[in-house]
Each structure stands twice: as C-alpha cells, then as structure tokens.
Amino acid sequence: MSLRIYNTLSRALEEFSPLEPGHVRMYVCGMTVYDLCHLGHARSMIAFDVVQRWLRASGLAVTYVRNITDIDDKIIRRAVENGESIRSLTDRMIDALHQDADALGIERPTHEPRATEYVPQMLSLIGRLEANGLAYQIRNDSGAGDVNYAVRKFPGYGRLSGKSLDELNAGERVAVQDDKRDPLDFVLWKSAKPEEPAEVKWPSPYGEGRPGWHIECSAMGCALLGESFDIHGGGADLAFPHHENEIAQSEGATGKPFARLWMHNGFINVDNEKMSKSLGNFFTIRDVLKEYDAQTVRFFVVRSHYRSPLSYSNVHLDDARAALKRLYTALSLVAPAQVQIDWAEPHAARFKAAMDEDFGTPEAVAVLFDLAGEVNRSKSSAMAGLLKALGGQLGLLQDDPQAFLKAGAGLDESAIGAQIAARAAAKAVKNFAEADRIRNALLAQGIVLKDSATGTTWEVAQ
C-alpha cells in the first residue's frame, strides 16, 4: 500500500499496513447520548466515515467500531431532570443520532456497542489491573469506595499527549480526594451513591457502582477488535485525558500495544472557540439541516482536511452550497456513464495520491472541480461518470443533479414549469418583453432559468 497516515502518538506521517494483512480494525470514540448531536459530532463521524470508505476503496476489509456511551453523570442528571429512565433517554438519543448520521450519508459502523452491554468486560479489565498493581480501592466507613488507576505506576504515561507527569502535577490544583492516593489518579469504578437511580448500579467485587468513562472504551475495543488493533480515532479533545488513560488501562492490563496508530480530527470553531455543549455555542445537526441540505453540510466538512480546524458560519455554508452546485451542474448537463474507476487515469491518479497522503480531501475535492471543468468542455459522459464515481468515494455527488439544483425553491415544480411554458409561448410569438418579465419574476423568487438547445431548465439561485 502507498497510504500514509498521521499518527498522533509518533507525531509523524507513517506508512500504513494493517497488523492482519488485508484487514483493518478501527475503533472510534462515539457519542455520550444525553442530548442531540451537534455539528462537532458530525465532523468526527464524517471524518472517520471518509477514512473507512477509503480503506475499503483501497481493497481492505474493515471492521469499524464506534461506541455509544450510555451511562455517564450527564446522562443520569438529564434523565432525572426529565423524569424518565436512563434507558428511555438513551434509546431516544441513539435513534436521533442514527437519523442525523443517515441524513448526512454516514455509513453505519460494523459494530456500535453500548457501554452498558460491556460492564462484565470492564470489571474483568479492572481485575487484571488490580492484579498487576495498577488499580486500588480505598474503602470508606461503609466499606465502599471508588477504584482508581495508579498513574505513576504506568511507565510512559503522557506519551500520546506529550504531557510529562511533572507538568501534569504542576497543573493540578485540587487536594487529593479521600479515595485517591495521588491527584493524577483517575477512576475506573465509581461507587454507587444513595441518591442515584437503581438502574445505574451494577454489582461488583468492589461493591455496587458503575464504570468510569475511560475503562468503557478499553473494554469494548479489546472485546471487539482484540487486545491490539490498527487505528484508534476521535476528536482532538479526547487525546488527553481520555485516550491517554485508555492506553494506560489497556496496556497496563495486557502488556501489549493497544492501538498502533492514533488519529484525531480537528475542532469546529465558532468565533475562534471550539463548538461544544459546555460552552453553549453549538448547533445541532438537525437545526443546521433545517437551513441547509445534507449534501452541503457534508461537503462543508469534507473539503477541509480532517486534522485542520474548521470555522462554522452561514457564510461558509453558503459558499459550500455554491461550490457544490458547480459540481452538480456539470453532472446535470452530461448524463454520467457507469464507470469502473481506472486509477491510472490522470484525474483518478491525482485523487488517489491525495487520499493516500493522510486522507487529503482538500486536494481530492480540487480534482473533482478539475473534472467538472473537463465535463463542461468535452461533454464527455465518461468524464461525468468518473466525476460521480470519485465523488462517491467521499460520499458526495450521488443525488439526482436536477433535484439537488432545484432544492429549496419557494415555488412548486408545476408552478415553475407553467411559467417556463408561458415564457416559451411568449418567445414563440416574439413577445420578448413578456419572456424577459417572466424570467425576471422567477429570478426575484430565487429561480434561475437556463436555456439550451434541448430546452429550458431551472435551479435555485445562490
């Protein structure tokens, strides 16, 4: 293979070949389902959707795991506020997640494990850590207490994030809690609190409780992909502490490298701040889809490199819509032929070279625009077919071109068709003033007419 991927762990581009020839095993941290997904979540899902699509296009089998965190402090708090069960809340939010992801053309992962389904595996992993001297429990007067990970006992903690223990200790501003030996230690198992709902309390050798966040992904990754696998991905905000702690847990238990390669997508920013629910500056996927079609939103994300920050604004989405229209316009003028991609063809070869260099979608999208220009000049159905096929590698350009170009019209199609027919009748009797009036009236309503030898078509103005 010629694929190179940037590895956060080594801070370098690395030649990629799977641990098992021909088969890639990839784990990506998914959503904590206490609310609707926002555009930042969409970016991560789209980024790794593109990754798995390109791995498959490169001839590899892919086992793709994207987990769901369905037990968490925020989930418990929201369910209690709503007066509903944890399961009712998480089922609703998972259903909404699927609807949003499907709308954006995000293919379902091979496995989508819920954390609550893997509590036995989490407890097994905690037991192995305890046996290896890396986990401890300080019991309180009632005999219960959290189980924590002893960070200083794991050599190499901080390799992924580039943080040393001294730096982490200097940044620590809280006193050591009663159930921790060191402020750097993190929780593996949370002891149950009396006021928490019964459905978030599991029996364990450590007393009733529930898993900590970090142990969830270690357990699900090992269970579904093995103790060592190829790629672990997620948002850049997860590198520390979540992914750092996953490495410490998994490798501390198994003695094997957890993930060979770590990938992190960049943030979506609003006014130079990361889009997040905690900052309150987020836009849910479904709110954005009320204003913009799903292809435009996907294109807005895909045309930027997955590791780069991406600024959100209506201006940027309007620009994405206008740019995508140029590609669909080329496909609307020439019917695409069904083609098998010849990767030796110059456009396809450039596209492949871009994607093989750390999934370089900006350069790949530039190839699509070059192809669209070629289609407009040559009117070649083969070139139009190649444009559509290469777009499909990114999850783009698979909609009906005319439907895409007409989407968002204020008038219905029959009304617009009647106006076009009236304009044609006016032109037939050389009443060009009336024909111009109809064209201008439609333009004022956001409808652009396009005359050609085969007749008049229309699309929505930008």
C-alpha atoms as one frame of an Amber mdcrd trajectory, in Angstrom:
protein
   0.000   0.000   0.000   1.022   3.608  -0.545  -1.214   5.031   2.214   0.397
   7.296   4.819  -1.456   8.411   7.961  -0.510  10.964  10.598  -0.021   9.199
  13.937  -0.630  11.422  16.965   1.466   9.019  19.045   4.619   9.441  16.926
   3.711  12.949  15.677   4.650  11.896  12.162   3.214  10.571   8.924   3.633
   6.809   8.825   3.321   4.211   6.092   0.227   2.204   6.894  -0.197  -1.530
   6.632  -2.651  -3.424   8.837  -1.485  -5.805  11.543  -3.541  -8.517   9.846
  -2.868  -8.442   6.087  -5.892  -7.202   4.158  -7.979  -6.415   7.265  -8.118
  -3.110   9.168  -9.523  -2.977  12.695 -10.536   0.554  13.711 -12.118   1.953
  16.878 -13.544   5.482  17.079 -14.943   7.086  20.228 -18.610   7.848  19.705
 -21.182   9.997  21.438 -22.364  10.341  25.006 -26.084  10.204  24.349 -27.745
  12.657  26.723 -28.690  15.191  24.025 -28.897  15.695  20.264 -25.650  15.574
  18.288 -24.135  18.873  17.197 -22.044  19.762  14.168 -18.810  18.967  16.022
 -20.017  15.381  16.402 -20.944  15.385  12.716 -17.418  16.377  11.800 -15.906
  13.435  13.641 -18.438  10.971  12.222 -17.925  12.272   8.663 -14.122  12.296
   9.011 -13.960   8.637  10.005 -16.681   7.711   7.526 -14.345   9.025   4.817
 -11.451   7.076   6.366 -13.315   3.761   6.340 -14.636   4.405   2.807 -11.112
   4.997   1.515  -9.685   1.961   3.306 -12.355  -0.175   1.616 -11.727   1.523
  -1.744  -8.069   0.565  -1.266  -9.078  -3.094  -1.232  -9.053  -3.654   2.520
 -11.686  -5.294   4.689 -12.611  -3.006   7.585 -14.052  -3.834  10.986 -15.163
  -0.446  12.254 -16.303   0.008  15.861 -17.883   3.275  17.028 -19.123   3.041
  20.584 -22.009   4.697  22.390 -21.567   5.939  25.956 -24.985   5.333  27.507
 -24.030   5.697  31.169 -22.482   8.903  32.479 -23.043  11.681  35.051 -24.651
  13.937  32.413 -26.988  11.167  31.279 -28.096  10.455  34.845 -28.647  14.160
  35.528 -30.653  14.703  32.324 -32.838  11.623  32.869 -33.611  12.696  36.429
 -34.430  16.229  35.223 -36.758  14.778  32.556 -38.381  12.361  34.958 -37.592
   9.402  32.681 -35.477   6.274  32.884 -31.875   6.187  31.700 -32.830   3.633
  29.050 -35.703   5.754  27.748 -33.426   8.795  27.369 -30.548   6.926  25.746
 -32.798   4.986  23.365 -34.343   8.256  22.155 -30.968   9.929  21.685 -29.483
   6.905  19.883 -32.445   6.898  17.496 -31.903  10.632  16.868 -28.169  10.015
  16.324 -28.957   7.397  13.670 -31.415   9.697  11.917 -28.880  12.544  11.803
 -25.984  10.331  10.684 -28.088   8.639   7.999 -29.181  12.039   6.670 -25.522
  13.035   6.269 -24.697   9.856   4.331 -22.607   8.411   7.165 -22.410   4.659
   6.806 -23.191   2.603   9.912 -20.149   1.130  11.682 -19.650  -2.629  11.745
 -20.305  -2.632  15.487 -21.921   0.046  17.635 -21.555  -1.246  21.214 -23.368
   0.389  24.113 -21.207   0.739  27.225 -23.904  -0.784  29.451 -23.634  -4.036
  27.485 -19.943  -4.485  28.401 -19.841  -3.988  32.181 -18.599  -7.580  32.817
 -15.677  -6.999  30.423 -14.884  -3.713  32.197 -14.825  -5.429  35.585 -12.574
  -8.143  34.177 -10.144  -5.495  32.920 -10.182  -3.722  36.294  -9.411  -7.052
  37.959  -6.379  -7.540  35.712  -5.165  -4.032  36.537  -5.589  -4.733  40.246
  -3.607  -7.968  39.888  -0.854  -6.018  38.119  -0.671  -3.471  40.928  -2.143
  -0.636  38.856  -5.596  -0.375  40.451  -6.567   0.167  44.065  -9.630   0.836
  46.188  -9.696   2.900  49.362 -12.856   1.856  51.184 -14.840   4.328  53.233
 -16.589   3.684  56.554 -19.418   1.858  54.800 -16.966  -0.493  53.090 -17.474
   1.039  49.626 -15.277   3.354  47.582 -14.118   4.187  44.080 -11.500   2.053
  42.322  -8.703   4.203  40.870  -5.804   3.779  38.470  -2.320   4.437  39.869
  -0.957   6.681  37.104   2.620   6.928  38.392   2.999   3.146  38.276   2.496
   3.032  34.496   5.749   3.845  32.642   5.306   6.163  29.695   2.096   7.868
  30.841   1.789  11.040  28.761   3.340   9.703  25.536   0.226  10.362  23.447
  -0.500  13.862  24.700   3.133  14.864  25.174   2.484  15.709  28.823   5.011
  14.690  31.490   3.983  13.681  34.995   5.790  16.731  36.354   3.790  19.027
  34.052   0.549  17.290  35.000   1.368  17.508  38.698   2.243  21.220  38.405
  -1.123  21.822  36.753  -3.053  20.003  39.458  -4.930  22.469  41.662  -7.132
  20.221  43.784  -6.361  18.492  47.015  -6.049  14.716  46.989  -9.504  13.248
  47.497 -10.066  10.783  50.324 -10.388   7.898  47.870  -7.253   8.749  45.843
  -3.604   8.271  46.676  -2.474  10.804  44.080  -4.317  13.698  42.384  -3.247
  12.329  38.973  -5.044   9.020  39.514  -8.338   8.522  37.679 -11.420   6.491
  38.438 -12.045   3.017  36.998 -15.146   2.125  39.006 -17.455   4.628  40.677
 -19.013   3.594  43.945 -22.801   3.931  43.917 -24.350   6.983  45.558 -27.587
   6.515  47.541 -29.462   9.147  45.532 -28.636   7.611  42.118 -31.263   5.530
  40.256 -31.124   1.768  40.765 -30.606   1.191  37.033 -27.097   2.729  37.207
 -25.893   0.390  39.943 -24.139  -2.844  38.991 -22.892  -5.491  41.424 -19.111
  -5.931  41.520 -16.298  -7.230  43.758 -15.837  -3.568  44.765 -19.442  -3.020
  45.804 -22.352  -1.616  43.845 -21.382   1.022  41.301 -20.783   1.816  37.676
 -17.792   2.080  35.344 -15.692   5.182  34.850 -15.717   6.686  31.362 -12.202
   5.700  30.283 -12.484   1.985  31.088 -15.501   1.681  28.787 -13.549   2.161
  25.557 -10.653  -0.039  26.669 -13.043  -2.903  27.374 -15.134  -2.508  24.213
 -12.061  -2.086  21.996 -10.375  -5.211  23.367 -13.605  -7.239  23.250 -14.491
  -6.412  19.644 -11.106  -5.829  17.977  -8.594  -7.711  20.115  -6.010  -6.507
  22.615  -4.012  -4.847  19.804  -5.581  -3.279  16.730  -4.738  -0.874  13.907
  -6.394   2.537  14.320  -7.973   4.385  17.226  -9.688   7.671  16.392 -11.686
  10.505  17.872 -11.796  14.253  18.322  -8.644  16.158  19.260 -10.171  16.953
  22.657 -10.068  13.245  23.534  -6.296  12.830  23.228  -5.982  13.863  26.877
  -7.084  12.560  29.226  -9.408  10.005  27.616  -7.111   8.364  25.080  -4.061
   8.717  27.335  -5.978   6.844  30.023  -7.156   4.200  27.564  -3.541   3.420
  26.721  -2.595   3.207  30.399  -5.529   0.898  31.196  -5.303  -1.379  28.170
  -1.538  -1.767  28.052  -1.333  -1.937  31.832  -3.689  -4.915  31.763  -2.452
  -6.781  28.678   1.198  -5.768  28.357   0.569  -5.272  24.619   0.384  -2.124
  22.478  -3.291  -1.078  22.403  -3.688   0.781  19.092  -0.848   1.019  16.631
  -1.954   4.360  15.218  -3.929   7.236  16.767  -5.938   9.657  14.620  -7.594
  12.851  15.852  -9.891  15.166  13.912  -9.803  18.938  14.450 -12.482  21.052
  16.080 -15.291  23.015  14.518 -14.893  26.556  15.839 -17.457  29.295  16.348
 -15.896  32.759  16.805 -12.497  31.099  17.346 -13.785  28.848  20.142 -14.364
  25.094  19.940 -18.026  24.216  19.343 -19.195  22.364  22.430 -22.226  21.857
  24.609 -20.319  23.021  27.687 -19.704  26.423  26.064 -23.255  26.654  24.760
 -22.035  27.677  21.285 -23.232  24.586  19.470 -25.624  23.998  16.577 -27.372
  20.629  16.463 -27.187  18.662  13.232 -30.937  18.796  12.783 -31.062  22.567
  13.319 -28.430  23.042  10.612 -30.314  20.653   8.306 -33.387  22.880   8.573
 -31.400  25.611   6.792 -29.034  23.610   4.558 -29.307  20.337   2.682 -27.323
  17.352   3.960 -25.007  17.207   0.913 -23.937  20.809   1.508 -23.213  20.131
   5.180 -21.188  17.032   4.301 -19.300  18.924   1.580 -18.593  21.779   4.036
 -16.853  19.246   6.294 -15.152  17.107   3.635 -13.478  19.919   1.701 -11.319
  20.723   4.759  -8.598  18.351   5.962  -9.788  16.269   8.889  -6.959  17.465
  11.183  -7.470  21.175  10.478  -9.731  23.480  12.499 -12.947  24.311  10.669
 -14.793  27.595  11.170 -18.576  27.418  11.199 -20.721  30.225   9.805 -23.639
  30.660   7.422 -21.241  32.398   5.034 -19.056  29.276   4.864 -22.058  27.010
   4.381 -23.433  29.297   1.648 -20.053  29.113  -0.072 -20.055  25.317   0.232
 -23.531  25.176  -1.331 -22.446  27.389  -4.252 -19.306  25.303  -4.839 -21.212
  22.018  -4.714 -23.717  23.401  -7.225 -20.868  23.789  -9.718 -20.149  20.062
  -9.487 -23.811  19.078  -9.761 -24.296  21.494 -12.675 -21.653  19.585 -14.656
 -23.475  16.323 -13.938 -26.814  17.886 -14.898 -25.525  18.839 -18.356 -23.997
  15.454 -19.256 -25.524  12.132 -18.208 -22.805  10.217 -16.326 -21.809   6.859
 -17.752 -21.440   3.884 -15.423 -17.674   3.582 -14.979 -15.248   1.363 -13.148
 -12.585   3.714 -11.796  -9.273   3.310 -13.628  -6.791   4.524 -11.028  -4.180
   5.036 -13.753  -6.351   7.723 -15.410  -4.709  11.109 -14.636  -7.609  12.600
 -12.635  -8.160   9.373 -10.702  -4.424   9.014 -10.062  -4.279  12.545  -8.596
  -7.339  11.815  -6.451  -5.740   8.611  -5.157  -2.430  10.329  -4.425  -4.280
  12.972  -2.389  -6.270  10.443  -0.379  -3.229   8.241   0.177  -1.477  11.181
   1.844  -3.321  11.225   5.176  -6.772  11.342   3.560  -6.099  14.658   1.808
  -9.667  15.600   0.959  -8.953  19.265   0.008  -6.723  18.098  -2.849  -9.183
  15.322  -3.752 -12.011  17.881  -3.957  -9.815  20.064  -6.185  -9.596  17.100
  -8.582 -13.410  16.959  -8.664 -13.551  20.605  -9.773 -10.938  19.978 -12.471
 -13.038  17.060 -13.704 -16.185  19.203 -13.679 -14.383  21.712 -15.896 -13.400
  18.890 -18.237 -17.015  17.663 -18.358 -18.249  21.180 -19.185 -15.717  21.484
 -22.026 -15.851  17.990 -23.515 -19.439  16.965 -22.702 -17.954  13.506 -22.131
 -20.293  11.086 -20.361 -17.241   9.001 -19.372 -15.693  12.015 -17.611 -19.043
  12.763 -15.949 -19.165   9.146 -14.802 -15.665   9.426 -13.355 -16.655  12.658
 -11.577 -19.630  10.924  -9.963 -17.620   7.815  -9.078 -14.776   9.759  -7.448
 -17.299  11.929  -5.612 -18.819   8.732  -4.282 -15.521   7.891  -2.567 -16.219
  10.924  -0.340 -19.956  10.263  -0.022 -20.751  13.108  -2.455 -22.458  13.646
  -5.825 -24.788  10.649  -5.592 -28.037  12.672  -5.551 -30.035  13.393  -8.693
 -28.387  16.552 -10.137 -31.642  18.233 -11.161 -33.231  17.520  -7.784 -30.206
  18.944  -5.995 -30.102  22.084  -8.123 -33.820  22.676  -7.637 -33.862  22.009
  -3.903 -35.017  24.916  -1.766 -37.271  26.542  -4.352 -40.099  28.608  -2.919
 -42.458  27.626  -5.774 -43.503  24.072  -6.545 -42.223  22.425  -9.714 -45.556
  22.527 -11.517 -45.846  26.301 -10.979 -42.312  26.850 -12.263 -42.991  24.561
 -15.228 -46.100  26.570 -16.091 -44.070  29.793 -16.047 -41.412  28.260 -18.281
 -44.136  27.149 -20.734 -45.662  30.643 -20.706 -42.257  32.145 -21.403 -41.695
  29.726 -24.304 -45.105  30.710 -25.752 -44.213  34.392 -25.445 -40.901  33.835
 -27.233 -42.680  31.868 -29.990 -44.767  34.940 -30.882 -41.709  37.194 -30.468
 -43.093  38.847 -27.326 -39.614  39.109 -25.831 -40.640  41.730 -23.293 -43.078
  39.252 -21.718 -40.474  36.482 -21.859 -37.977  38.720 -20.051 -40.628  39.691
 -17.491 -41.264  36.020 -16.661 -37.537  35.298 -16.380 -37.024  38.295 -14.080
 -40.082  37.453 -11.980 -38.766  33.932 -11.422 -35.300  35.289 -10.629 -36.823
  37.563  -7.984 -38.203  34.396  -6.371 -34.793  32.716  -6.445 -35.263  30.683
  -9.651 -32.584  30.821 -12.374 -33.571  29.721 -15.903 -31.005  28.110 -18.186
 -31.695  27.917 -21.933 -30.025  25.294 -24.110 -30.602  23.572 -27.436 -32.631
  20.879 -25.667 -34.899  23.298 -23.797 -35.053  25.342 -20.616 -34.074  24.041
 -17.165 -34.058  25.811 -13.829 -32.244  25.806 -10.496 -32.289  27.692  -7.246
 -30.162  30.848  -7.199 -27.425  31.213  -4.605
